[in-house]
């Protein structure tokens, strides 16, 4: 019996274009978006026999309607995978796809799977976060959680309260920067964006090829005029928050030996991961303890990390992370190709978007050995995954 832990590698990742909720994909089924991603993965990796896929793990924050019914299994069947390939659904709100990746990766490392597909989808047009839920009244009655914690915008305002040195002006400046970085990198990012058919009763069919949400013309002056919807005279605006978004992501994971056997590319290797809990009222601080825990487990320090992909749920949340680790707001290692404030955050799918983006960045930065993908999670959590660059040539 071989009980050694195996190396887990990220082979490839794809995503649909991200659309503004209520616009591009309003009349598109969520399951059709994730099916498109799975089919694209298989087409991009013709050396993979579909029957070799051991699991399909897919996430959705609101598991209802076309995002329900054990999505991993139904999407696998509809994507054309053999009926012998199982699948399941998973939910950790914004970190759903990230958790799908870490769950199947643990099984790969433990020799229970050789190859798996993980991803996530969110149609915020048709399934707003919290649709159909029935929170236990004890959560409020017994003061386990402040009611404001159930509104993510309120938690971002609370984070500004917790870190008063993170001003609205500083958050605005960060938002302008991420829009500019996205605009400069959009051609590179398009390599992992699959086309997606979109239907409209009024306008007919179209083929989406690019993200709908970026505003490359964003300026400090323009952001200063936006209202603060979560609090009178607050600091969080639509310009410093990820917009409500529709989209899907999927990735292919394998053990290193199986990837070599099948001639599959290796974009990066998983080093380790961690999830952590924080006060739900300031859920944006979650990436801090998650990253501390992941680094400690891996025997690394923050100085070892050469690239950071931080999900931009809100600018204040990213800035709190940077301050904690003494990283400058404009450090070129941080979200170098832009983030969710520009391209959108379709909740459960975003973890794989971060990973796919980091993998592309690794390819053009052989001087970087380690990178992280990290994100805050609703109801007070954070998740971090550490990755190693197979293109590393030394230096950092």
N, C-alpha and C positions, 0 to 999 in steps of 0.2 A: 504493500500500500504506500503510495507516494503522498505524503502530507505536507510537502513544501508549498509555500505561497507562490503563486505565479505573478509575473508582471502583467498589468492590464494596460492596453494601449487604446488610444482614441484614433480610429482609422479615418473617419470622415464625418462631416456634419453638413446639413443643408437646412434651409428655412424658406418659407414663402416670403414674398414681400410683406411688409407690415402695413396694415391699413388703418386709417382713423376710424374708430368706432362710430357706426351710423353712416359710414360712407362706402368705401370701396367694396368691402366684403359683407355688407349688411345682409345681403340675400344669398350668401354662400354658406353652405353647411360647414360646421367646425370639423366634422369627421372627414369631409372631402379635403380639407386643407392638410390634415396630418397624413391622410392616404397619399396625397401628392408628394409629400416629403419622403415617405417610405419608398414609393416607387422610384423617386429620383435617386435615393441612396443606392438602390439595387442597380439602376441603370449606370450610375457613375462607377460602380465597382463590379464589373462583369465577371471578375474572377471568383466571386462569392457564390457558391451554390445555394440557392434560397433554402433548401432543406437543412443546411448546416446552421441556420439561425435557431438558437435554443430558447429565446425568450423575446417578447416585445413588451416593454414597460412604458406606458404612456400616462402623462399627467394632465389633469384639468382641475382648476380651482373650483369651478362650479360644475359638478358632475350631474348634469341634468340634460334631458332632451338629446340633441345630437352630440353632446359631450359625455353622455352617460353610457350605460349598458356595457360595462367592462370594455372600455374603448380599446385597450391594447389588443384584445382578441378580435373584436369586430373590425378594427382597422387593418389588422394583419390579414384577415380573410379577404377583405375588399381590396387590399393592395396587391393581391395575387400570391401571397406567400402560401406554401403548402398547408393543408389542414392540420398537419402534424405539428405545426409551430404554435405554441401556446402564447397567451398574452394576458396582461392584467392592467388595471388602472391604479393610480396612486395620487395622493393629494398631500402636499405640504404648502398650499397656497402658492406664493411667488416662487418658491424653491421646488416646485413639483418636478420639473424636468431634471433639475440638479439631483434631487433625491432618486429619481428613476435611474440616473447614471450611477450614483454611488451604490444603489441597491444591486443592480445587475453586475457592477464591477466587483463587489464583494463576492458574489457567487462565482464570477470568473476566476478571481484570485484563489478561491477555495476549491477550484476544479469541479464545480457543479455545472457550469456553462463553459463553452468555448467562445461563442459569438452571441451577441445580443444587440437589439435595437432599443434605444431609449429616446424619449422626447416628450413633447407637450404641445398643447393647443389651447387657445382661448379665443372665443368669440365674445368680446365684451359688448358688441352690438346687441347680441341676442341674449346673453347670459351675464348681466352685471354681477360683480362680486357680491355674494350674499343672497342671490336669488333663491327663494324657496327654503332658506335656512330657518331654523327655529332655535335660537340660542337658549340654553337653559336659564331660566330666570334667576337661579342662584348666583350666576356670574355677576349680576348687578346687585341683587338683593343682599348678598353676603359680602359685597364690596371686594370681590376677588379681582375685579377688573373695572377700571373707570369706564363709563359708557363711551367716552371719547376715543378709547382704544379701538373701537369698532369702526372708526373712520380714519383711514390712513392719512388723509390731509391734516387732521387734528394731531396725529402723532408726530407729523413733521413740524408743526408749530410748537409742540411740546419739546421737540429736540432743540429748536432754536432757544427755547426758554432754558433748557439744561446747559446749553453752550452759548451764552449771550455774546461771546466774541465772534460767533459766526453770524454776521450781519446779513441783512437782506441784500445789501450792495455786493457783498462778497459772494453770496449765492448767485446773484445775477451775473456776475463776472464769470463764474464757473460755467453757467449755462451758455453764455455766449461762446466760450471756448470750446465746449463740446460740440456745438453746432458747427463751428469752423473746422474742427478736426474731422467730423463726419464728412463734410463737404469735400475736404481734401482727399479723403480715402475712399470715396464712394465707388470708384471703379474697382479697387481691390476687394471691397466688400461684396460686390456683385458676383464674384466667382462662386459664392456659396448660396446664392439666391436663385431658387427655381421659379420658373414662371407659374402663374396660377390663374385659371379662368375665373372671372367674376361676372355675376349676372345682375342686371337691374331691370325691373319692370319698365321703367321709363326710358332707359338708354340702351337696353339690350345687352348683349355679351361683349366683354372686353377681355384682354389678356394682360394681367398685371405683371410688370417686369421689374418694378422698383418700389422702394418704400414711399408711402404717400405723405408721411408726417414731417420730414425735416424742414426747417426754416433757416436756410443759410444766410438770409438777410437779417437775422436777429441782432439787435443792438442793445447796448446798455440803456440808451435813452428810451427805446421802445419798451423794454422790460419794466422800466421804472413807472410806466403809466398803467400797468396791468393791475386789476383789482386783486384783493386777497380774499378768496371766497370762504376760507375756513375760519377766519377770525377778522373782525374789524381792525383795521390798521395792523394787520399781521405781516408776515414776511414770506409766506409761501404763495406763489402765483402759478398760473398755467405754464409760464415760461421757465419755471425752476422745478417742475414736476414732470414725470413721464406721462405723456398723454394716454388716454384710454385707447386701447389698441386691439386689433384682431390679427392673429397670425399663428403659425405653427412651426415647430422645429423637430428635427430627428437626427440621431447620430448612430454610428456603427462602432461598437466596442468589441475587443477580442483579447485573448491572451497573446503574448508576443510570439510564441511558437506557432500557433495556428495562423496568425497573420503572415508569418514567414512562409509557412507551408502553402498558403493560397496566393502568395504574392500580393497581399494587400498592403497599401502604404501605411506607414506609421507617422501620424502627425504629432503625437506627444504621448508621454507615458504618465500614468497616474502615480503620484508619490504618496498621497494620503488625503484625508478629508476630515472635517468635523462640523457638527451642528451644535449650537448653543442657544440657551434661552435667556431673555432679558425681560425687563418690565414691558408689558404690552403697550403701555402708554408712550413709550419711547422706543418702539420696535426698530427704528432706523439705526440704533446702536448695535444691533445684532451681529454685523460682520466683525466687530472688534473682538469679542471673546471667542467667536468661531475661528477667527484667524489665529489668535493667540494659542488656542487649543491645537489647531492643525499644525502650526509651526513646532510647538513643543513635542507633539507626537512624532514628527518627522525628523527631529533633531536639527531644525533649521532656525534661523533668525530672520527678521524682516529685511536685514541687509542682504540676505541671499536672494531676494526676489527681484528679478529684473524687469518683469512686466506685471501689471495689475489690470485685470478686467473686473471692475466694480459696477454692479448694476445700479443705474441712476434712477432709483425710484423717486428720489428728491435730491436736489443739490446739497441740502444741509446734511443729509445722511452720508454722502461721499466725503464732505468736508470734515465731518466728525471723525471718520475713519482716518483721513489723512493727518489730522491734528494729533490723534492718539499715537500714530506711528512716526510723527515728526517728518512728514512728507509735504513738500510744497504743493500749493494748489495747482500750479502749472507744471509739475514734474512730468517730463516726457514719457515716463514709464507708465503713467496712469491713463487708461482708456485712450491710447494714442490714436485710435481711429474713430473716436466718438462713442457715445453711449445712448442709453434709453431716452434721455431728454430729447435727443434728436430723432432717433429712429422708432421709439415706442417700446412699450413693455407689455406684451400680451401675457401677463401674469405667469401661469404655470409653464410656459414655453421658454422663458427668457434664460434659464440656466444653460441650456444647450447653445443658445445664441452666443453667450459669453465664451463658452468653450470653443466653438467654431471660430470665433474671432481671434481668440488667443492662439489657436493652432496656426492660423494664417500669419499672425505677427511673429510667432516663433520662426517660421520659415525665412523671414527676412532679417532676423536678428540672431545669427549663430553665436554671437558673443554673450547671449543670455542663456543661462542654464535652467532657471526655475521661474515659473509664473504662477499666479493664482487667479481663480475665478471666485468671486464672493458676492453675496447679496443679503439684504435684509428680508425678513419674512413677516407677514402679518401675524398679529397676536403675540409678537415678541419673540422672534427667533432670528438666527443668522446661520448661514451656511458658507463654508469655504472649502474649495478643492485645490490642492497643490499639484502642479504638473511639471514634468521635466521635458526639456527641448531635445529631441533626438538629433538636431542639427548643431548642437553645442560644439564649438571649436576651442573653447578656452576663453580666458579673459575674466568674465564676471562670474 
